[in-house]
Amino acid sequence: MASALSQIAAPILGRGKLLGVVCIQSETAARFGAREEAAVNVAARQIGLSLLVLRGSRDLEPMITAEVKPALPTTTGATVQVKHYAVDDSVFADNEYVIKGVAGRILWRLLLTYAEERRVEFTNKEIRLDPYLDLPDIKDNLEARLILLRRRLEERCGLFYIQNTGRGKFRLDVERAFELREIGGAAAQA
């Protein structure tokens, strides 16, 4: 919806994989609250379960019990080198492509913040208003970009994870120590 002033989104998951997104939009500002968010989450979960049943899945247990990662990261193992190429905001972890574009810029900012402040808790609002990210207008679907980023991290990286912690809040979980290197820029370690 081009004139959307409010939106709410929830991932449709099946066996730990993103199957789709339930997204509801409104032309009324601040239209959705906690009740609507809960309803959309329930609908997304039910759709995910239904899709598994329709596909003939016999193992619904992964949808019923979700694994929750620890709030404070435990960094073990060899240090990972994470590179950011500013030309297209692509991010690589140990020379393996992870993501690019706006979602890549968001990931880079989260990792920089973690390296500098050791902070793991973030809000959608702070991401949306961060001048470093230079995001499009508020009408842009930040929630969908975060869902894409979360999925890419799970599929391609396995070193960093994004976990929802509440309405408009999320946490960055870090599995291993990393070194940041911006091509043509400064480096940082975490």
Secondary structure, DSSP 8 states (H G I E B T S, - for coil): -TT-SEEEEEEEEETTEEEEEEEEEESSTT---HHHHHHHHHHHHHHHHHHHHHTT-S--HHHHS-----SS----SS-EEEEEETTTTEEEETTEEEE-HHHHHHHHHHHHHHHHH---EEEHHHHHH-TTT----TTS-HHHHHHHHHHHIIIIISSEEEEEEETTEEEEEE-S-EEEEETTS-EEE-
